[in-house]
Amino acid sequence: MIHVKRVNPRTFTFEDAVKAAECDANIFKDDALNHYISGPRYRNVLAVGASSIVDPLKRMDEIIEQAKLCRRYMEAWARVYWSNVLTPGMDLYLLYDDDRVIGISQWEYPQYMVPQLERDLGRTGILWWVYKTYMNFKIWVIDTVTFWKSEHPLLNERFEHYHTKVSKLAFGEAKSIKQLETMDYQAIEQAQFSEDLCVTLHAFGIHPDYRGKGMASKLLSESIASIPNQPITIKGRSYSQRMGMTASPMGVPVYEKHGFVSQASIDVPELSETGAKYMVMIR
């Protein structure tokens, strides 16, 4: 049975994170930007290829090496998801077919919405703080030991470089809270808010085996419906909540159908990102 599940941080396990990581890797296995970030070493971990008839023993060694890299890549992704679930302001939704993860929708809330989210998800109290601190330390130790002689396939300089470039393109005209406080009501309603004032969709996708079946609309609509429509208060007045994301060319029509509109073009050819849009929905 296909269903959407909001992740409970208190019961989310590493095994759950691995399922999410496997889905994520399959969603983006042919994505040029993902290849750029992960680097040449991990580029083909999901597609070993056909065996060589010239030197099958050498090819077997290559397959074994790729399998080891694939496991390292998946577990690195899983630890990222695990860490995100522990992080204040992060809200993760997974689409399941029985117990198989087939879709991912990961949101980050602006600071003014974080306290209520933490209460809703049970990320409060001294016992939670102790658990979170221990798990984050454990994740840090594993990542440090695993990648102390090599580069992390996800959290690296290319990842930071890409997001810096995207932020400049997407939020060049965006207004900070201090700038908004100097504007009148009409100007604030029409202004583009900075990212830290928006509910941001950081990751979204459907497993290739399930595309074209309405799964993207199901996951997007149900996750949005679960997010409180909490207005932002500026100068004592309430203003409509903003939701935003960077959408790939393939994703733009899906987001438009759900009320998102394009605010900026994201074209970074040298980083294999062209035709993307920064999109916003005012609720």
C-alpha positions in Angstrom: 0.0 0.0 0.0 1.4 3.4 -1.0 1.3 6.0 1.8 3.1 9.1 3.0 4.7 9.1 6.4 6.0 12.0 8.4 9.2 10.9 10.0 9.2 10.7 13.8 12.8 11.6 15.0 12.4 9.5 18.1 11.8 6.3 16.2 13.8 6.9 13.0 16.6 4.3 12.8 19.8 4.0 10.7 18.0 1.2 8.8 15.3 3.7 7.9 17.9 6.2 6.8 19.5 3.6 4.6 16.2 3.1 2.8 15.8 6.8 2.3 19.4 7.0 1.0 18.9 4.2 -1.5 15.8 5.9 -2.8 17.7 9.2 -3.0 20.6 7.7 -4.9 18.3 6.1 -7.4 16.4 9.4 -7.9 19.5 11.3 -8.7 21.7 8.6 -10.2 21.6 10.2 -13.7 21.6 13.8 -12.4 24.6 15.8 -13.8 24.7 18.1 -10.7 24.8 15.1 -8.4 27.7 13.7 -10.4 29.5 17.0 -10.1 29.1 17.1 -6.3 30.0 13.5 -5.6 33.0 13.7 -7.9 34.6 11.3 -10.3 35.3 8.6 -7.7 31.6 8.0 -6.9 30.1 8.9 -10.3 29.3 5.4 -11.4 28.7 3.5 -8.2 25.1 2.8 -9.1 25.9 1.6 -12.6 28.8 -0.9 -12.7 28.2 -1.8 -16.3 28.5 -5.0 -18.4 31.3 -7.5 -17.7 34.4 -7.3 -20.0 35.0 -10.3 -22.2 38.6 -9.3 -22.6 39.7 -9.6 -18.9 36.8 -10.9 -16.8 39.0 -11.2 -13.7 40.0 -7.6 -13.9 36.4 -6.7 -14.4 35.4 -8.7 -11.4 37.9 -6.7 -9.3 36.4 -3.5 -10.6 32.8 -4.7 -9.7 33.9 -5.5 -6.2 35.6 -2.1 -5.8 32.5 -0.3 -7.2 30.3 -2.3 -4.8 32.4 -1.2 -1.8 32.2 2.4 -3.0 28.5 2.1 -3.5 28.1 0.9 0.1 30.2 3.7 1.4 28.2 6.2 -0.7 24.8 4.9 0.6 25.9 4.9 4.2 27.2 8.4 3.9 23.8 9.5 2.5 22.1 7.6 5.3 24.1 9.5 7.9 23.2 12.8 6.3 19.5 11.9 6.5 19.9 10.6 10.1 21.7 13.9 11.1 19.0 16.0 9.4 16.2 14.2 11.3 18.0 15.2 14.5 18.3 18.8 13.4 15.9 21.5 14.7 13.7 22.9 11.9 14.0 19.9 9.6 10.8 18.1 8.6 11.1 14.9 6.5 8.3 13.0 4.7 8.8 9.7 3.0 6.6 8.0 0.4 6.3 4.3 0.9 5.2 1.3 -1.2 4.6 -1.1 1.8 8.0 -0.8 3.5 10.0 0.4 0.5 10.8 4.1 0.3 9.9 5.5 -3.1 9.8 9.2 -2.6 11.4 11.9 -0.5 10.2 15.4 0.6 12.5 17.2 3.0 11.7 20.7 4.3 13.4 23.2 6.6 11.4 25.7 8.6 12.2 29.3 9.2 13.2 30.2 12.8 9.8 31.6 13.8 8.2 28.2 13.1 10.8 26.0 14.7 9.6 26.0 18.3 6.2 24.6 17.4 7.7 22.0 15.0 10.1 20.8 17.8 7.1 20.3 20.1 5.1 18.6 17.4 7.9 16.1 16.6 9.0 15.6 20.2 12.5 17.1 19.8 12.4 18.7 23.2 13.5 17.9 26.8 16.8 16.9 28.4 16.5 13.2 27.3 16.1 14.3 23.7 19.1 16.6 24.0 21.3 13.8 25.4 20.2 11.4 22.6 20.7 14.0 19.9 24.1 15.0 21.2 25.2 11.3 21.4 23.9 10.5 17.9 25.5 13.5 16.3 28.8 12.7 17.9 28.5 9.1 16.7 27.8 10.3 13.1 30.8 12.7 13.3 33.1 9.9 14.5 32.0 7.5 11.7 32.3 10.1 9.0 35.8 11.2 10.3 37.1 7.6 10.4 35.5 6.7 7.0 36.7 9.8 5.1 39.8 10.8 7.0 42.0 10.0 3.9 39.4 10.8 1.2 36.8 13.4 0.3 33.2 13.1 1.6 31.0 12.4 -1.5 28.2 14.8 -0.4 29.5 17.3 2.1 32.5 18.8 0.3 33.7 22.0 -1.3 31.8 21.4 -4.5 28.6 21.2 -2.5 29.3 24.5 -0.7 30.4 26.1 -4.0 27.1 25.1 -5.7 24.9 26.4 -2.9 26.8 29.7 -2.7 26.2 30.2 -6.5 22.6 29.2 -6.3 21.9 31.5 -3.3 23.3 34.5 -5.2 21.1 33.8 -8.2 18.0 32.9 -6.2 18.1 35.6 -3.5 19.9 38.5 -5.2 16.7 40.7 -4.8 15.5 39.0 -1.6 14.8 41.1 1.5 16.1 40.3 5.0 13.9 40.8 8.0 15.6 44.2 8.8 15.0 45.4 5.3 11.3 44.3 5.4 10.8 46.2 8.6 11.6 49.5 6.8 9.0 48.8 4.1 5.2 49.5 4.1 2.5 46.8 4.1 2.0 46.7 0.3 5.7 46.5 -0.4 6.2 43.7 2.1 3.5 41.6 0.6 5.1 41.9 -2.9 8.7 41.5 -1.8 10.8 38.4 -2.1 11.8 37.1 1.3 15.2 35.9 2.1 15.6 32.1 2.5 15.7 32.1 6.3 12.2 33.5 6.3 10.7 30.8 4.0 9.8 27.2 4.5 12.3 25.6 2.1 12.1 22.4 0.2 15.7 21.0 0.2 15.1 17.6 -1.4 12.2 16.2 -3.4 12.0 13.3 -5.8 10.3 10.0 -6.8 12.0 6.7 -7.5 12.3 6.2 -11.3 10.2 3.0 -11.0 7.2 5.1 -9.8 7.4 8.2 -12.0 4.5 9.2 -14.2 1.9 7.7 -11.8 0.9 10.8 -9.8 3.3 10.0 -7.0 5.0 13.4 -7.0 1.7 15.2 -6.7 0.6 12.9 -3.9 3.8 13.3 -1.9 4.0 17.1 -2.5 0.4 17.8 -1.6 0.3 15.6 1.5 3.6 17.0 2.9 2.5 20.6 2.3 -0.9 19.9 3.9 1.0 18.7 7.0 3.1 21.9 7.3 1.3 24.5 9.5 0.4 27.6 7.5 1.8 30.0 10.1 2.1 33.6 9.0 5.2 35.6 9.7 4.9 38.7 12.0 6.7 41.9 10.8 6.3 45.2 12.7 3.4 43.7 14.6 1.4 42.6 11.5 1.0 39.2 10.0 2.1 38.4 6.5 1.5 35.4 4.3 3.8 32.4 4.7 6.3 31.8 1.9 7.4 28.3 0.7 10.3 28.0 -1.7 12.7 25.7 -3.5 15.1 25.3 -6.4 13.3 23.2 -9.0 14.9 21.2 -11.8 13.5 21.6 -15.3 11.6 18.3 -14.9 10.1 19.4 -11.6 8.9 22.9 -12.6 5.6 21.7 -14.1 4.8 19.7 -10.9 5.4 22.6 -8.6 3.5 25.0 -10.9 0.5 22.7 -10.6 0.6 23.1 -6.9 0.7 26.9 -6.9 4.4 27.7 -7.0 5.7 30.5 -9.4 9.1 31.2 -10.7 11.1 34.0 -9.1 14.6 33.5 -10.5 16.4 31.5 -13.1 19.2 29.2 -11.9 21.7 28.7 -14.7 25.1 27.6 -13.6 26.5 25.7 -16.7 29.9 25.1 -15.2 28.2 23.2 -12.4 26.0 21.2 -14.8 22.9 23.1 -13.6 20.8 24.7 -16.4 17.1 25.5 -16.8 16.4 25.3 -13.0 14.1 27.8 -11.3 13.8 29.2 -7.8 10.1 28.9 -7.1 7.9 30.3 -4.4 4.3 29.8 -3.2 2.6 32.4 -1.0 0.0 30.6 1.2 
